[in-house]
Amino acid sequence: MHPHFGREPVIAGAPAARAAAVAVLVHGRDQDSGYMLDFWTGLGRTDVHCLLPEADERSWYPGRFYDPVEQNEPWLSGALEAIEGAVAAADRLGSLPIVLVGFSQGGCLVAEYLARMGIRSLAAAAVLTGSLMGTDVASRSMPESVRGFPVLVASSEADSWVAPRFVEQTAEVLRLAGADLRVEMSGELEHRIGDRAAKAVDELFDRVIGG
C-alpha cells in the first residue's frame, strides 16, 4: 500500500451542481489542505468546486525534488496516485472542466503528473513554484497530449526552495512539447503564492470557464 493511500480529498468551494469548473488543489511540504483553501478563498471565486487531496504527515515525499527520483519512492508514486484519485473524483461530477493546481511540493507533483500521465481529463494546469523532478530537469519530456494544453508556470526569481533555473527548465520542457504556456516570474521574497501568481490562476479559470 502506497503512502497517502485511502485519504479522501477535502471538499470545498461551490456545490458541484452549481459550479462552472472543478479545481484540484495540491498543497506543499509541511502544509495541509488549509493552505490551498486559504489561497482559494482569497481569490473570491464562487463558481468553482474544489477537491483538495492531503498528504500523510503534511508532506508528499521526504526528499527534495531534485534528488534522484528513486529516493522519493514510494511516497512519490503514492502522491501521484492521490492526485489521480482526486482528478477521477472530479471527473465523476460530470462534464465540468477540471484544473489541476499545485504549490511547492504540489507544484512539482503537477508537473510530474503531466509528464507521466499526460493531460487525461484536465482542461488546464498551474505549476506554482514547482519543477519537474529528478537530477536532470532539462532532459525531461512531456507526452504528445500536452500540445496546445493551457499551463501556467508561476514562481519568484527570489525563491530559495525552488530555484528559478528549475522553474525555467520546466517551462522550457513544456514549451518544447507545444503547451499553451504562460510564465509569470515575480520578485516575491517569501515562499508562498504571491499576488501575481494568484491573479494568473484566477485568469486561468476565467479562460477555462469562458471557453
Beta strands, then each sheet from edge to edge (+ up, - down):
strand 1: 10-13
strand 2: 21-26
strand 3: 48-52
strand 4: 98-103
strand 5: 122-128
strand 6: 150-156
strand 7: 180-186
sheet 1: 1+ 3- 2- 4- 5- 6- 7-
end
